[in-house]
Amino acid sequence: MTSTFKSPSGIPSKSVAYENFQGLDVSRDRTSLDTGKNQHLSVCQDSFCDWRGQITRDPGCNYLKGSSPVNAVNFYSKDKVVYAEQDGAGINLVSEDDHIKEGAFPLNSVITTSVFNRRIHFFSQDNPPIYYDGTNYNFNASPALDKLRPSFSTSVSRRLCVAGINGRETTIAISRVDNDEIFPDDEPIDSVSVLRAGNIDISNQLGASESITGLSKFEQSRLAVFTTDRTLIFLIDTDIGLWALDDKASVNVGCVSHATVKSAGSDLLFCSRSGVHSLRRSAENGLTIEGESLSFKIDTLYRNLVSSVENPKDISAVYDQDMGQYHIFFPQRGGFLTKRLTMTLFPGIDPKWSTGTFLNARCGAALGGRIVFGSSGGIYDIKKIEEEAEVHPDMVVKTPVLWHGSFTDTKSVHAVLIQATGNGTALLEVTDDMEQVIHSDTFEISDSGDDNNYPDVPLSRQYERKFAGRYRGAQYKLTVSGKGICRIIGFGVILRKS
């Protein structure tokens, strides 16, 4: 593309640069976030900030199948998924191999899934559990489990653990070793086998009228039991006589939804009422287990998203190991719109936050480098950021109010310099501190040609845009559409010297 101007203007000027973007921060007002280096953003939608501080457009996707809202999805083989979709009559179970069970659960049921004995198990409170073995859907044959009808499950030490039981809100029922169809009430009364099924009742460990809200495997042989306000850790062995409460765990924060609990390396990530937390071993002694808050930068945004969901149990999440991203889905009232909150994690760097509305994604699953989102209209295969796909999101980025120094002085702007790489059509909009639009401009980002490519910055493309304006402070908004990868490396404002 051709620059609007190429030669020096001869006007005395100075430049102010912004770089190393850190994602969203709503812990301070938009008028007090101008830092230049390590710059936070007011809006980072359908994009994220990578470990270098570049703003990168979220990947595109290919449509797989389905046309109804998807409430849960999981992999039943290394490359195929089965999912729960809701139509006007109820919830159907559908696999990629077109195996369908219609009316599996009542309308508006909260569905959770887990994997045990290489089968996908579907649970919903007060409904008989159903499993899918890759060919057929079957009801679990355990009479005891049919009476319990739990809300969710997990597997630990070759046992299936279930909870969320109506009338037994503090009980975890644990199956016999390697057998998900024998639960405690199915066992003979006189059984002395160490492999037998058993119950754990945590009511006397709580000291309050709490209930179990989630379960997850932690490390190799521990069971994390999430309640409304705390988390307990139990050692679960194949030998029932070795079950014990881990007294070295002290986590006084609970979980808002079982479907948000996901393994991320050696940690567990989960959502509470007030934020996102990790469950991990103490870095200091390696013995105690503790919780750490990860979302203090976006605390008010997070709480607003939680309150926007009609039933907090509908909140779900998926962890993308390859990208180091934890995606949280917040289905909105009405059943079709969904908001997404994404935490991007890198070793030794604070989490970087972003949001998204692409696809109206409601849930997700990841396995072996493949990630699938369930949306309001079927399921989609999410591609890599550098790959072209059938559908791509529009990246929207907005800075806080930038003052370029003084809060009171009026600045005269000469030009804006944007460093970008990749492909896309960019719309630049500038709003002053009184929220009046004072400038807009459209330009192309392309790796086949650039606006001003300076030899001293070989890794970036520089797009210089003429902008003659005056303001005390301004917010810069960039909307980029297109296909494939697109990165915003940094930008600068060239000011006239007074």
C-alpha positions as CSV (number, residue, x, y, z in Angstrom):
1,M,0.0,0.0,0.0
2,T,1.1,3.6,-0.5
3,S,1.7,6.0,2.4
4,T,-0.2,9.2,2.7
5,F,3.1,10.9,2.9
6,K,6.7,9.8,2.6
7,S,9.0,12.7,3.0
8,P,9.9,14.5,6.3
9,S,7.5,17.3,7.1
10,G,10.1,19.6,8.6
11,I,7.8,20.2,11.6
12,P,9.5,19.9,15.0
13,S,8.0,16.8,16.6
14,K,8.4,14.2,19.3
15,S,7.0,10.6,19.4
16,V,5.3,8.7,22.3
17,A,5.5,4.9,21.9
18,Y,3.2,2.1,23.4
19,E,4.3,-1.5,23.4
20,N,4.5,-4.8,25.3
21,F,0.8,-5.0,25.7
22,Q,-0.5,-6.8,28.8
23,G,-4.1,-7.5,28.1
24,L,-7.1,-6.2,30.0
25,D,-7.0,-4.3,33.2
26,V,-10.2,-2.9,34.8
27,S,-8.7,-2.6,38.3
28,R,-8.1,1.1,37.6
29,D,-10.1,3.7,35.7
30,R,-9.5,4.0,32.0
31,T,-8.1,7.5,32.6
32,S,-5.2,6.2,34.8
33,L,-3.7,3.3,32.7
34,D,-1.4,5.2,30.4
35,T,2.0,3.5,31.0
36,G,3.6,3.3,27.6
37,K,5.7,0.2,28.2
38,N,3.8,-2.8,29.6
39,Q,0.6,-1.1,28.4
40,H,-2.7,-2.5,29.4
41,L,-5.9,-2.3,27.3
42,S,-9.5,-1.3,27.9
43,V,-10.8,-3.7,25.2
44,C,-9.1,-6.8,23.9
45,Q,-11.9,-8.7,22.1
46,D,-11.4,-11.8,19.9
47,S,-7.7,-11.3,20.3
48,F,-5.1,-11.9,23.0
49,C,-1.7,-10.6,24.1
50,D,1.1,-13.2,23.6
51,W,4.3,-13.6,25.7
52,R,6.1,-11.0,23.7
53,G,3.4,-8.4,24.3
54,Q,2.0,-8.5,20.8
55,I,-1.8,-8.3,20.3
56,T,-2.7,-11.3,18.2
57,R,-6.0,-12.0,16.4
58,D,-7.8,-15.1,17.7
59,P,-7.8,-18.1,15.4
60,G,-10.5,-18.8,12.9
61,C,-12.6,-22.0,12.7
62,N,-14.2,-24.6,10.4
63,Y,-17.8,-25.7,10.9
64,L,-18.2,-29.3,11.8
65,K,-21.9,-30.1,12.3
66,G,-25.1,-29.3,14.1
67,S,-27.4,-26.3,14.2
68,S,-28.7,-26.1,17.7
69,P,-27.2,-24.7,21.0
70,V,-24.5,-27.1,22.4
71,N,-24.4,-27.5,26.2
72,A,-21.5,-29.9,26.5
73,V,-18.9,-31.6,24.3
74,N,-16.1,-34.1,24.9
75,F,-13.8,-36.4,22.9
76,Y,-14.7,-40.1,22.7
77,S,-11.6,-40.9,20.5
78,K,-8.4,-39.0,19.7
79,D,-10.1,-37.0,16.9
80,K,-13.9,-37.3,17.3
81,V,-16.3,-35.7,19.7
82,V,-19.8,-36.3,21.1
83,Y,-22.0,-33.5,22.3
84,A,-25.3,-32.5,23.9
85,E,-27.4,-30.2,21.8
86,Q,-30.7,-28.6,22.9
87,D,-33.7,-28.3,20.6
88,G,-37.2,-27.2,21.4
89,A,-38.2,-30.6,22.9
90,G,-35.2,-31.5,25.0
91,I,-31.5,-32.4,24.9
92,N,-30.1,-34.8,22.4
93,L,-26.8,-36.6,22.3
94,V,-25.0,-36.5,19.0
95,S,-21.6,-37.9,17.9
96,E,-19.4,-37.1,14.9
97,D,-20.2,-40.6,13.6
98,D,-23.9,-39.5,13.5
99,H,-25.0,-41.7,16.4
100,I,-27.9,-39.9,18.0
101,K,-30.0,-40.3,21.2
102,E,-33.0,-38.0,21.0
103,G,-34.5,-36.7,24.2
104,A,-31.7,-38.0,26.4
105,F,-32.3,-35.2,29.0
106,P,-35.1,-32.8,29.7
107,L,-35.1,-29.2,28.3
108,N,-32.7,-26.8,30.1
109,S,-30.9,-29.5,32.0
110,V,-27.3,-28.7,33.0
111,I,-25.1,-31.4,31.4
112,T,-21.6,-32.4,32.5
113,T,-19.3,-35.1,31.0
114,S,-16.4,-37.2,32.2
115,V,-14.3,-40.0,30.8
116,F,-14.0,-43.5,32.5
117,N,-13.3,-46.9,31.0
118,R,-12.8,-45.2,27.6
119,R,-16.5,-44.1,27.6
120,I,-18.0,-40.7,27.8
121,H,-20.4,-40.4,30.7
122,F,-23.2,-37.7,30.7
123,F,-24.6,-36.5,34.0
124,S,-27.5,-34.2,34.9
125,Q,-29.0,-33.8,38.4
126,D,-32.1,-36.0,39.0
127,N,-31.6,-37.7,35.7
128,P,-30.3,-41.2,35.0
129,P,-26.6,-41.1,33.8
130,I,-25.9,-42.1,30.2
131,Y,-22.7,-43.3,28.7
132,Y,-21.5,-43.4,25.0
133,D,-19.0,-46.1,24.0
134,G,-18.3,-44.9,20.5
135,T,-21.2,-46.8,19.0
136,N,-24.1,-46.9,21.4
137,Y,-25.7,-44.9,24.2
138,N,-26.6,-46.8,27.3
139,F,-28.0,-46.1,30.8
140,N,-25.6,-47.0,33.6
141,A,-26.6,-50.4,34.9
142,S,-25.9,-49.6,38.6
143,P,-29.2,-49.5,40.6
144,A,-27.5,-47.4,43.2
145,L,-26.3,-44.8,40.7
146,D,-29.8,-44.7,39.2
147,K,-31.2,-43.7,42.7
148,L,-28.4,-41.1,43.3
149,R,-28.7,-39.4,39.8
150,P,-25.7,-37.1,40.5
151,S,-24.8,-33.8,38.7
152,F,-21.2,-34.5,37.9
153,S,-18.2,-36.9,38.2
154,T,-14.5,-37.4,37.8
155,S,-12.2,-40.3,37.9
156,V,-9.3,-40.9,40.4
157,S,-7.2,-44.0,41.0
158,R,-9.3,-46.2,38.6
159,R,-12.5,-45.2,40.4
160,L,-15.4,-43.1,39.2
161,C,-16.4,-40.4,41.8
162,V,-19.8,-38.7,41.6
163,A,-21.5,-35.9,43.6
164,G,-24.1,-33.2,43.3
165,I,-26.8,-35.5,44.6
166,N,-30.1,-34.1,45.5
167,G,-30.7,-34.7,49.3
168,R,-27.1,-35.8,49.8
169,E,-25.3,-32.5,49.0
170,T,-22.2,-33.3,51.0
171,T,-21.7,-36.9,49.8
172,I,-19.2,-38.3,47.2
173,A,-20.1,-41.8,46.0
174,I,-17.1,-43.7,44.7
175,S,-17.3,-46.8,42.5
176,R,-15.5,-50.1,42.8
177,V,-12.1,-50.1,41.1
178,D,-12.3,-50.3,37.3
179,N,-16.1,-50.7,37.4
180,D,-18.4,-47.7,36.9
181,E,-21.5,-49.8,37.4
182,I,-21.0,-50.8,41.0
183,F,-21.5,-48.1,43.6
184,P,-21.7,-48.4,47.5
185,D,-25.3,-49.5,47.7
186,D,-24.6,-52.2,45.0
187,E,-21.9,-53.8,47.2
188,P,-22.8,-56.9,49.3
189,I,-23.2,-55.8,53.0
190,D,-20.5,-58.2,54.1
191,S,-18.0,-57.3,51.4
192,V,-14.4,-56.9,52.8
193,S,-12.7,-56.3,49.5
194,V,-10.3,-53.4,49.6
195,L,-11.4,-52.6,46.0
196,R,-15.0,-52.2,47.0
197,A,-17.0,-49.0,46.4
198,G,-17.5,-46.4,49.2
199,N,-18.8,-43.1,50.3
200,I,-17.2,-39.9,51.7
201,D,-19.4,-37.5,53.6
202,I,-17.7,-34.1,54.1
203,S,-20.5,-32.6,56.2
204,N,-18.5,-32.6,59.4
205,Q,-15.4,-31.0,57.7
206,L,-17.4,-28.0,56.6
207,G,-18.9,-26.4,59.7
208,A,-21.4,-24.6,57.5
209,S,-24.4,-25.4,55.4
210,E,-22.4,-25.8,52.2
211,S,-22.8,-28.3,49.4
212,I,-20.4,-29.9,46.9
213,T,-20.2,-27.9,43.7
214,G,-17.4,-29.7,41.8
215,L,-15.0,-32.6,41.7
216,S,-11.7,-33.1,40.0
217,K,-8.7,-35.3,39.9
218,F,-5.6,-33.5,41.4
219,E,-2.2,-34.9,40.7
220,Q,-2.1,-38.7,40.5
221,S,-4.2,-40.0,43.4
222,R,-5.9,-37.0,45.0
223,L,-9.5,-35.9,44.7
224,A,-10.3,-32.2,44.9
225,V,-13.8,-31.6,46.4
226,F,-15.1,-28.1,45.7
227,T,-17.9,-26.6,47.8
228,T,-19.5,-23.2,47.9
229,D,-16.7,-21.6,49.9
230,R,-13.8,-24.0,50.2
231,T,-11.8,-26.9,48.7
232,L,-10.9,-30.1,50.4
233,I,-8.3,-32.6,49.1
234,F,-8.7,-36.4,49.7
235,L,-6.1,-39.1,49.0
236,I,-8.0,-41.8,47.1
237,D,-6.3,-45.2,46.7
238,T,-7.4,-48.4,45.0
239,D,-7.3,-49.7,48.7
240,I,-10.4,-48.2,50.4
241,G,-8.6,-48.4,53.7
242,L,-6.1,-45.8,52.6
243,W,-8.6,-43.0,51.8
244,A,-7.7,-39.9,53.9
245,L,-8.2,-36.2,54.1
246,D,-5.1,-34.3,53.1
247,D,-4.5,-32.0,56.1
248,K,-1.8,-30.1,54.3
249,A,-4.3,-28.5,52.0
250,S,-5.8,-25.1,53.0
251,V,-7.9,-23.6,50.3
252,N,-10.6,-21.2,51.5
253,V,-12.3,-20.6,48.2
254,G,-15.0,-22.5,46.5
255,C,-16.1,-23.3,42.9
256,V,-19.1,-21.8,41.2
257,S,-19.5,-24.5,38.5
258,H,-18.0,-28.0,38.1
259,A,-17.6,-27.5,34.4
260,T,-15.0,-24.8,35.0
261,V,-12.5,-27.1,36.8
262,K,-9.7,-28.0,34.3
263,S,-6.2,-29.4,34.6
264,A,-3.4,-27.1,33.4
265,G,-0.1,-28.9,33.8
266,S,0.3,-29.7,37.5
267,D,-2.3,-27.1,38.5
268,L,-6.1,-27.0,38.6
269,L,-7.9,-24.0,37.3
270,F,-11.4,-23.2,38.4
271,C,-13.9,-20.3,38.8
272,S,-15.3,-19.1,42.1
273,R,-18.0,-16.5,42.6
274,S,-15.4,-13.7,42.7
275,G,-12.6,-14.8,40.3
276,V,-10.4,-17.4,38.6
277,H,-8.1,-19.4,40.9
278,S,-5.5,-22.1,40.6
279,L,-5.0,-25.0,42.9
280,R,-1.3,-25.9,43.2
281,R,1.6,-27.1,45.3
282,S,3.4,-24.4,47.3
283,A,6.5,-23.2,45.5
284,E,8.2,-22.7,48.8
285,N,8.0,-26.1,50.4
286,G,6.3,-28.4,47.9
287,L,4.2,-30.0,50.6
288,T,1.2,-27.7,51.2
289,I,-1.6,-27.2,48.6
290,E,-2.9,-23.7,48.2
291,G,-5.1,-21.6,46.1
292,E,-4.0,-18.5,44.2
293,S,-6.1,-15.8,42.7
294,L,-5.3,-15.1,39.0
295,S,-8.0,-12.5,38.1
296,F,-7.4,-9.5,40.3
297,K,-6.9,-7.3,37.2
298,I,-10.3,-8.0,35.9
299,D,-12.3,-8.6,39.1
300,T,-15.2,-6.3,38.4
301,L,-15.5,-7.5,34.8
302,Y,-15.5,-11.1,36.0
303,R,-18.2,-10.6,38.6
304,N,-20.4,-8.8,36.0
305,L,-20.0,-11.8,33.7
306,V,-21.0,-14.2,36.4
307,S,-24.0,-12.2,37.3
308,S,-25.1,-12.1,33.7
309,V,-25.6,-15.9,33.6
310,E,-29.0,-17.1,34.7
311,N,-27.7,-20.3,36.3
312,P,-24.0,-20.2,37.4
313,K,-23.8,-24.0,36.8
314,D,-24.0,-23.2,33.1
315,I,-20.6,-21.5,33.2
316,S,-18.0,-23.8,31.7
317,A,-14.4,-23.7,30.6
318,V,-11.8,-25.5,28.5
319,Y,-8.0,-25.4,28.7
320,D,-6.0,-25.3,25.5
321,Q,-2.6,-26.8,26.4
322,D,-0.9,-25.8,23.1
323,M,-1.7,-22.1,23.4
324,G,-1.7,-22.0,27.2
325,Q,-5.2,-20.5,27.2
326,Y,-8.1,-21.0,29.7
327,H,-11.3,-20.1,28.0
328,I,-14.4,-19.5,30.2
329,F,-17.9,-19.4,28.6
330,F,-20.8,-17.3,30.0
331,P,-24.1,-18.2,28.3
332,Q,-26.4,-15.1,28.5
333,R,-30.0,-15.1,29.3
334,G,-32.1,-16.0,26.3
335,G,-30.0,-19.0,25.3
336,F,-28.2,-17.8,22.2
337,L,-25.7,-15.1,23.1
338,T,-22.5,-16.0,25.0
339,K,-19.6,-14.1,26.3
340,R,-16.1,-15.6,26.6
341,L,-13.3,-14.6,28.9
342,T,-9.8,-15.9,28.1
343,M,-6.7,-16.1,30.3
344,T,-3.5,-16.6,28.5
345,L,-0.7,-18.1,30.6
346,F,3.0,-18.1,30.1
347,P,5.7,-19.3,32.6
348,G,7.0,-16.5,34.8
349,I,4.6,-13.9,33.4
350,D,1.4,-12.6,34.9
351,P,-1.8,-13.9,33.2
352,K,-3.1,-11.8,30.3
353,W,-6.8,-11.4,29.9
354,S,-9.0,-10.9,26.9
355,T,-12.7,-11.3,25.9
356,G,-14.6,-12.7,22.9
357,T,-18.0,-13.1,21.3
358,F,-16.9,-15.1,18.3
359,L,-19.3,-18.0,17.4
360,N,-21.2,-17.4,20.6
361,A,-19.2,-20.3,21.9
362,R,-20.9,-22.0,24.9
363,C,-18.4,-24.8,25.8
364,G,-15.3,-26.5,24.6
365,A,-13.1,-29.6,24.6
366,A,-9.4,-30.1,23.9
367,L,-7.4,-33.2,23.2
368,G,-4.1,-33.9,21.4
369,G,-3.7,-30.4,20.0
370,R,-7.3,-30.2,18.7
371,I,-9.8,-27.9,20.3
372,V,-13.5,-27.8,19.5
373,F,-16.0,-25.2,20.6
374,G,-19.7,-25.9,21.0
375,S,-21.7,-22.8,19.9
376,S,-25.3,-21.6,19.7
377,G,-25.4,-23.2,16.2
378,G,-23.4,-26.4,16.3
379,I,-19.8,-27.4,16.8
380,Y,-16.7,-25.8,15.3
381,D,-13.1,-26.9,14.9
382,I,-10.7,-24.1,16.1
383,K,-7.7,-23.7,13.9
384,K,-4.2,-22.4,14.7
385,I,-3.6,-18.6,14.6
386,E,-1.5,-18.8,11.5
387,E,-4.0,-21.0,9.5
388,E,-6.7,-19.7,7.2
389,A,-10.2,-21.0,8.0
390,E,-13.7,-20.8,6.8
391,V,-14.6,-18.1,9.4
392,H,-12.4,-15.6,11.2
393,P,-13.2,-13.2,14.0
394,D,-12.8,-9.4,13.8
395,M,-10.2,-8.3,16.3
396,V,-11.2,-5.2,18.4
397,V,-8.6,-3.5,20.5
398,K,-9.1,-0.3,22.5
399,T,-6.5,1.5,24.6
400,P,-7.3,3.4,27.8
401,V,-7.2,7.2,27.7
402,L,-3.7,8.1,26.6
403,W,-2.4,11.4,27.9
404,H,1.2,11.4,26.4
405,G,2.4,13.1,29.6
406,S,0.4,15.9,31.1
407,F,-3.3,15.4,32.1
408,T,-4.1,19.1,31.5
409,D,-2.1,20.2,28.4
410,T,-3.6,20.1,25.0
411,K,-1.5,18.1,22.5
412,S,-1.3,18.7,18.7
413,V,-1.0,15.4,16.9
414,H,0.8,15.1,13.6
415,A,0.6,11.3,12.8
416,V,0.0,7.9,14.2
417,L,2.5,5.1,13.5
418,I,1.3,1.5,13.8
419,Q,3.6,-1.5,13.8
420,A,1.8,-4.6,12.5
421,T,2.4,-7.9,10.7
422,G,0.1,-10.4,8.9
423,N,-3.0,-9.6,6.9
424,G,-6.2,-7.7,7.4
425,T,-8.2,-4.6,6.9
426,A,-7.8,-2.2,9.8
427,L,-10.1,0.6,10.9
428,L,-8.5,3.1,13.2
429,E,-10.8,5.3,15.3
430,V,-9.7,8.0,17.8
431,T,-12.0,9.3,20.6
432,D,-11.0,12.2,22.8
433,D,-11.3,12.3,26.6
434,M,-14.8,13.7,26.2
435,E,-15.7,10.6,24.2
436,Q,-16.1,12.5,20.9
437,V,-14.8,10.8,17.7
438,I,-12.1,13.0,16.3
439,H,-10.5,10.8,13.7
440,S,-11.1,7.6,11.7
441,D,-9.0,5.9,9.0
442,T,-8.9,2.6,7.1
443,F,-5.8,0.9,5.8
444,E,-4.6,-2.5,4.7
445,I,-2.1,-4.7,6.7
446,S,-0.3,-7.0,4.3
447,D,2.8,-9.1,4.3
448,S,3.1,-8.6,0.6
449,G,3.8,-4.9,0.9
450,D,3.9,-2.3,3.6
451,D,3.5,1.4,4.2
452,N,6.8,2.5,5.6
453,N,9.3,-0.4,6.2
454,Y,12.2,1.0,8.2
455,P,15.4,-1.0,8.1
456,D,16.1,-0.4,11.8
457,V,12.9,-2.3,12.7
458,P,13.2,-5.5,10.5
459,L,10.7,-7.6,12.4
460,S,7.8,-5.2,12.1
461,R,5.7,-3.5,9.5
462,Q,5.1,0.2,10.1
463,Y,2.1,2.0,8.9
464,E,2.2,5.7,9.3
465,R,-1.1,7.5,9.1
466,K,-1.5,11.2,8.9
467,F,-3.7,12.6,11.7
468,A,-3.9,16.3,12.4
469,G,-5.8,16.8,15.6
470,R,-5.8,18.3,19.1
471,Y,-6.8,16.8,22.4
472,R,-5.8,16.5,26.0
473,G,-6.2,12.7,26.0
474,A,-7.5,10.1,23.6
475,Q,-8.5,6.5,23.2
476,Y,-7.3,4.6,20.2
477,K,-9.5,1.8,18.8
478,L,-8.4,-0.6,16.1
479,T,-10.7,-3.1,14.4
480,V,-9.1,-5.6,12.1
481,S,-10.9,-8.1,9.8
482,G,-9.3,-10.6,7.5
483,K,-7.9,-14.2,7.4
484,G,-4.9,-15.8,8.9
485,I,-2.5,-14.4,11.4
486,C,-2.4,-10.7,12.3
487,R,-0.4,-9.1,15.1
488,I,-0.2,-5.5,16.4
489,I,3.3,-5.1,17.7
490,G,3.1,-1.5,19.0
491,F,2.1,2.0,18.0
492,G,3.3,5.5,18.4
493,V,1.8,9.0,18.3
494,I,3.9,11.8,16.7
495,L,3.2,15.1,18.4
496,R,4.0,18.6,17.2
497,K,6.4,20.4,19.6
498,S,4.9,23.6,20.9
